[in-house]
Amino acid sequence: MKVFLTGATGYIGSAVAEALLAGGHTVAALARSPEAEQTIRDGGMTPVPGDLKHPASLASPMHAVD
């Protein structure tokens, strides 16, 4: 399953991301900064630049996941 995850660099989100990846899922994760993009990449996920304050920035990435 392809999953879009917000908060993947946080305490709970990173645990969720680990569980999803361990389960064989593909994870695209919201990245609000270049540092977060690198952390997400290093964690085996695909970073998606965007901001929760601008929901339109998330529309396209969310259509590409299950």
Secondary structure as the mmCIF struct_conf table of DSSP 4:
data_model
#
loop_
_struct_conf.conf_type_id
_struct_conf.id
_struct_conf.beg_label_comp_id
_struct_conf.beg_label_asym_id
_struct_conf.beg_label_seq_id
_struct_conf.end_label_comp_id
_struct_conf.end_label_asym_id
_struct_conf.end_label_seq_id
STRN STRN1 LYS A 2 LEU A 5
BEND BEND1 THR A 6 GLY A 7
TURN_TY1_P TURN_TY1_P1 ALA A 8 THR A 9
BEND BEND2 GLY A 10 GLY A 10
HELX_RH_AL_P HELX_RH_AL_P1 TYR A 11 ALA A 22
TURN_TY1_P TURN_TY1_P2 GLY A 23 GLY A 24
STRN STRN2 THR A 26 ALA A 31
BEND BEND3 ARG A 32 SER A 33
HELX_RH_AL_P HELX_RH_AL_P2 PRO A 34 ASP A 42
TURN_TY1_P TURN_TY1_P3 GLY A 43 GLY A 44
STRN STRN3 THR A 46 PRO A 49
TURN_TY1_P TURN_TY1_P4 LEU A 52 LYS A 53
TURN_TY1_P TURN_TY1_P5 PRO A 55 PRO A 55
HELX_RH_AL_P HELX_RH_AL_P3 ALA A 56 HIS A 63
TURN_TY1_P TURN_TY1_P6 ALA A 64 ALA A 64
#
